[in-house]
Amino acid sequence: MKKVYAIAMTAGVMIAIYLAISQVYPFDWTVVLKYRRVFINGLVMTMSLSGFSLLISFAVGIVFALMRRSSGIFREFAILYVFFFRNTPLLVVILLTYYGLGSIIPFDRFWAAVMGLSAFEGAYIAEIVRSGLDAVDKGELEAAFSLGLTKSEVFFYVHFPQAIRISLPALIGQSISLVKDSSLASVIALAELTMTGRQVGTQTLASFESYLTIAVFYVAVTSILSLIGHWLERRLAIP
């Protein structure tokens, strides 16, 4: 019941704010209906960008997490990689990828955004996975070795699954951040959701309606990811 009351209260406050704003701003939602295909195309682009970036960043994060736990030059390279991308704004990373690297190796805006997002988010995922690997109880690993499992079997059947289970809440949170961060791809004129909303707002002068629409889309997508995350947490919870 507390959740119901909280949702009802939040909805009531939002409706009150909307009614108050509507007294001074003439909302015209027909603009959104007129340009609905543009918004949908932007949403599809955002989902594609986020999907590719998410898959690649997870792979990058796992590789660099393992490198961080190794020794020698691989460990030092992984430390430098994480340090650089965790201390550089994503906007700068995307600009460096498209206008910097893109001037050497030509590629389109979409893949420039994917590369920038993947490299940036991969650094955070690397730290999340590394923390998860470090958090696994050493007693479980010793027990697995005592059963005669090889080092690779212990890692793939015991160590890594436990680490992912421990890291899952943080990984879901990072995935949600990636979807929101994808809006920065608009800086290189990629026609994702934020860019299309800006274009519609500029053409029709209905900026409020356009940005509210894309905000609703982002909230819907991130809410779905949150629900999936909660389901996975319950599914993988230790009974």
C-alpha positions as CSV (number, residue, x, y, z in Angstrom):
1,M,0.0,0.0,0.0
2,K,2.9,2.4,0.7
3,K,4.0,2.1,-2.9
4,V,0.5,2.8,-4.1
5,Y,0.3,5.9,-1.9
6,A,3.7,7.1,-3.1
7,I,2.8,6.6,-6.8
8,A,-0.5,8.4,-6.3
9,M,1.2,11.3,-4.4
10,T,3.8,11.6,-7.1
11,A,1.2,11.6,-9.9
12,G,-0.8,14.2,-8.0
13,V,2.2,16.5,-7.7
14,M,3.1,16.1,-11.4
15,I,-0.5,16.8,-12.4
16,A,-0.6,19.9,-10.2
17,I,2.7,21.2,-11.7
18,Y,1.4,20.5,-15.2
19,L,-1.8,22.4,-14.6
20,A,0.1,25.3,-13.1
21,I,2.5,25.5,-16.1
22,S,-0.5,25.2,-18.5
23,Q,-1.8,28.5,-17.1
24,V,1.1,30.4,-18.6
25,Y,2.2,28.0,-21.4
26,P,-0.2,26.9,-24.1
27,F,0.6,23.2,-24.6
28,D,0.0,21.9,-28.1
29,W,0.3,18.1,-28.1
30,T,-0.9,17.8,-31.7
31,V,2.7,18.6,-32.6
32,V,3.8,15.3,-30.9
33,L,1.2,13.4,-32.8
34,K,2.2,15.0,-36.1
35,Y,5.8,14.1,-35.6
36,R,5.3,10.8,-33.9
37,R,7.2,8.9,-36.6
38,V,10.2,11.2,-36.0
39,F,10.1,10.5,-32.3
40,I,9.7,6.7,-32.9
41,N,12.7,6.7,-35.3
42,G,14.7,8.5,-32.7
43,L,13.7,6.0,-30.1
44,V,14.7,3.1,-32.4
45,M,18.1,4.8,-33.0
46,T,18.6,5.2,-29.2
47,M,17.7,1.6,-28.5
48,S,20.1,0.4,-31.3
49,L,22.9,2.6,-30.0
50,S,22.3,1.5,-26.4
51,G,22.0,-2.1,-27.3
52,F,25.3,-2.3,-29.3
53,S,27.1,-0.2,-26.8
54,L,25.8,-2.3,-23.9
55,L,27.0,-5.6,-25.4
56,I,30.4,-4.2,-26.4
57,S,31.0,-2.4,-23.1
58,F,30.2,-5.6,-21.1
59,A,32.7,-7.5,-23.2
60,V,35.3,-4.7,-22.8
61,G,34.6,-4.5,-19.0
62,I,35.0,-8.2,-18.4
63,V,38.3,-8.3,-20.4
64,F,39.8,-5.3,-18.5
65,A,38.5,-6.6,-15.2
66,L,40.5,-9.8,-15.8
67,M,43.5,-7.7,-16.9
68,R,43.3,-5.7,-13.7
69,R,43.6,-8.9,-11.7
70,S,46.5,-10.2,-13.7
71,S,50.2,-9.0,-13.4
72,G,52.7,-7.3,-15.5
73,I,52.0,-5.0,-18.5
74,F,48.4,-6.2,-18.9
75,R,47.6,-5.0,-15.4
76,E,49.3,-1.7,-15.9
77,F,47.5,-1.1,-19.2
78,A,44.1,-1.9,-17.6
79,I,44.8,0.5,-14.8
80,L,45.7,3.3,-17.2
81,Y,42.6,2.5,-19.3
82,V,40.3,2.7,-16.4
83,F,42.0,5.8,-15.0
84,F,41.7,7.7,-18.3
85,F,38.1,6.9,-19.1
86,R,36.8,7.4,-15.5
87,N,38.4,10.8,-15.4
88,T,37.3,12.0,-18.9
89,P,33.8,13.4,-19.6
90,L,31.8,11.2,-21.9
91,L,31.1,14.2,-24.2
92,V,34.9,14.6,-24.7
93,V,35.3,10.9,-25.4
94,I,32.6,11.0,-28.1
95,L,34.1,14.1,-29.7
96,L,37.6,12.5,-29.6
97,T,36.2,9.4,-31.2
98,Y,34.3,11.1,-34.0
99,Y,36.4,14.1,-34.8
100,G,39.8,12.8,-33.7
101,L,39.9,9.1,-34.5
102,G,37.4,9.6,-37.2
103,S,39.8,11.8,-39.1
104,I,42.2,8.9,-39.3
105,I,39.9,6.0,-39.7
106,P,36.6,7.1,-41.4
107,F,33.4,5.7,-39.9
108,D,29.9,7.0,-39.5
109,R,28.3,8.8,-36.6
110,F,26.5,5.7,-35.3
111,W,29.6,3.6,-34.9
112,A,31.6,6.6,-33.5
113,A,29.0,6.9,-30.8
114,V,29.0,3.2,-30.1
115,M,32.8,3.2,-29.8
116,G,32.8,6.2,-27.5
117,L,30.0,4.9,-25.3
118,S,31.5,1.4,-25.2
119,A,35.0,2.6,-24.2
120,F,33.6,4.9,-21.6
121,E,31.1,2.6,-20.0
122,G,33.5,-0.4,-20.3
123,A,35.8,1.3,-17.8
124,Y,33.1,1.5,-15.2
125,I,31.9,-2.0,-15.9
126,A,35.5,-3.2,-15.5
127,E,35.7,-1.9,-12.0
128,I,32.3,-3.3,-11.1
129,V,33.2,-6.8,-12.3
130,R,36.6,-6.6,-10.6
131,S,35.0,-5.7,-7.3
132,G,32.6,-8.6,-7.8
133,L,35.4,-11.0,-8.4
134,D,37.3,-9.7,-5.3
135,A,34.1,-10.1,-3.2
136,V,33.6,-13.8,-3.9
137,D,34.4,-15.8,-0.7
138,K,37.8,-17.5,-1.0
139,G,36.4,-20.4,0.9
140,E,34.1,-21.3,-2.0
141,L,37.0,-21.3,-4.4
142,E,39.1,-23.5,-2.1
143,A,36.2,-25.9,-1.8
144,A,35.9,-26.1,-5.6
145,F,39.6,-26.8,-5.9
146,S,39.4,-29.5,-3.2
147,L,36.8,-31.2,-5.3
148,G,39.3,-31.6,-8.1
149,L,38.2,-28.9,-10.5
150,T,40.8,-27.2,-12.7
151,K,41.6,-23.5,-12.5
152,S,39.5,-22.7,-15.6
153,E,36.6,-24.8,-14.3
154,V,36.6,-23.0,-11.0
155,F,36.6,-19.7,-12.7
156,F,33.8,-20.4,-15.2
157,Y,31.6,-22.5,-12.9
158,V,32.2,-20.9,-9.5
159,H,34.1,-17.7,-9.4
160,F,32.7,-15.7,-12.4
161,P,29.0,-16.7,-11.9
162,Q,29.3,-15.6,-8.2
163,A,30.9,-12.4,-9.2
164,I,28.2,-11.5,-11.7
165,R,25.5,-12.3,-9.1
166,I,27.2,-10.0,-6.6
167,S,27.7,-7.3,-9.2
168,L,24.3,-7.5,-10.8
169,P,22.7,-4.4,-9.1
170,A,25.6,-2.2,-10.0
171,L,25.6,-3.6,-13.6
172,I,21.9,-2.9,-14.0
173,G,22.5,0.6,-12.7
174,Q,25.4,1.1,-15.2
175,S,23.2,-0.2,-18.0
176,I,20.5,2.4,-17.2
177,S,23.2,5.1,-17.1
178,L,24.4,4.0,-20.5
179,V,20.9,4.5,-22.0
180,K,20.7,8.0,-20.5
181,D,24.3,8.8,-21.6
182,S,23.5,7.9,-25.2
183,S,21.7,11.2,-25.4
184,L,25.2,12.9,-25.7
185,A,25.5,11.3,-29.1
186,S,23.4,14.2,-30.3
187,V,26.5,16.4,-30.1
188,I,27.8,14.7,-33.3
189,A,24.4,15.1,-35.0
190,L,23.3,11.5,-34.6
191,A,19.5,11.3,-35.1
192,E,18.8,9.6,-31.8
193,L,15.9,10.5,-29.4
194,T,17.4,13.7,-28.0
195,M,18.5,15.0,-31.3
196,T,15.1,14.4,-33.0
197,G,13.3,16.0,-30.0
198,R,15.6,19.1,-30.4
199,Q,14.9,19.3,-34.1
200,V,11.1,19.0,-33.6
201,G,11.2,21.6,-30.9
202,T,13.2,24.0,-33.1
203,Q,11.0,23.5,-36.2
204,T,7.6,23.9,-34.3
205,L,8.6,26.1,-31.4
206,A,7.0,23.4,-29.2
207,S,10.1,22.8,-27.2
208,F,8.3,22.0,-24.0
209,E,6.2,19.3,-25.6
210,S,9.1,17.8,-27.5
211,Y,11.4,17.5,-24.5
212,L,8.7,16.2,-22.2
213,T,8.0,13.5,-24.8
214,I,11.6,12.4,-25.0
215,A,11.8,12.5,-21.2
216,V,8.8,10.1,-21.0
217,F,10.5,7.8,-23.5
218,Y,13.7,7.7,-21.4
219,V,11.8,7.1,-18.2
220,A,9.8,4.2,-19.9
221,V,13.0,2.5,-21.2
222,T,15.0,2.9,-18.0
223,S,12.0,1.7,-15.9
224,I,11.8,-1.5,-18.0
225,L,15.5,-2.1,-17.4
226,S,15.0,-1.6,-13.7
227,L,12.2,-4.1,-13.7
228,I,14.3,-6.6,-15.6
229,G,17.1,-6.0,-13.1
230,H,14.9,-6.6,-10.1
231,W,13.6,-9.8,-11.8
232,L,17.1,-11.1,-12.4
233,E,18.1,-10.3,-8.8
234,R,15.2,-12.3,-7.5
235,R,15.9,-15.1,-10.0
236,L,19.6,-15.4,-9.1
237,A,19.2,-14.8,-5.4
238,I,20.6,-17.5,-3.2
239,P,17.7,-19.3,-1.5
